[in-house]
Amino acid sequence: MASFVLYIQSDCYANPVLDDVLRFAKAAVQLGHQVNHLFFYQQAVQAICADIDLPADEPDLAGRLITFAEAHHIPLLYCATAAEKRGFTKVRPGFTLAGLAEFGMRLEHADRVVQF
């Protein structure tokens, strides 16, 4: 079976990227593949922000992704520089600070990188 890294850089609230990521990760795990980690970069670091107040009629896709990742021991990493540049200082529990260097080093252990 394959091991995947999911690299997310799209705006998490302007399009359904988190839903796509979650569906892909669930399918990969169900098929016996391994998801090594998810890395949030550029606009995708919005997902880490604890200050975002979603309307009552919008699902908390970041929360669903956190729950899934915790259940399957999949690290959710985010780029410290991208978050700082955008002013995101309060991070949702479940996300871990990382950098591009760490992301690059972790790629060595993956068969595939899937970009969203």
C-alpha positions, 0 to 999 in steps of 0.5 A: 500500500502507498503512503501519502502526504496531503499538501493543502494551500488553497483558501479553506473557506472560499472553496470546499478544499477541506471537504475534498481533503477529508474525503481523500484521507478517509478513502485512503485509510479505508483502502489500507493506505497510510496518510503520513501527515497533512501540511497547511501552507499559504492560504490554507493556514486559515484552517488553524485559526481558532478565532474564525466564527463560522455561521450556524449553517456552515459545517466545521470542516476543520473540526471534522478534519481534526477529529478524523486525524486524531482518530487515525494518528495523522499529524496536522502540520502548518507553516509557522511563517504563513500563519504569522504573515496572515496574523493567525496567532490563536491556533486550534487544538490539533494542529502542530507548528512546523516549517517548510524544512520539516515538511521537506524532510518528512517527504522522504517517508512518503510515496506520494504527495497530493496537493489541494 
